[in-house]
Amino acid sequence: MSVQEIQSQLTKLSPEEQAGVARFLDSLRQTNTPEFARELAERHREMDAGRKISEAELARILAAKPAAPQV
């Protein structure tokens, strides 16, 4: 699929769907950077050194956060 075809399809989406695509593209841009790779490597080193949380603790942390809006 060409960029032109993708752009044509995007114009047919609702504003909410377009916002979801925009968030997805922002996420792609952020994760495809050297800074992100360094941060991820650092987090892996921390985990390898034993800095981890249990699944139950993660569930408690996520339950305490407000849910992200669904689009």
Secondary structure as GFF3:
##gff-version 3
##sequence-region A 1 71
A	DSSP	alpha_helix	3	10	.	.	.	ID=ss1
A	DSSP	alpha_helix	15	31	.	.	.	ID=ss2
A	DSSP	alpha_helix	34	48	.	.	.	ID=ss3
A	DSSP	alpha_helix	55	64	.	.	.	ID=ss4
###
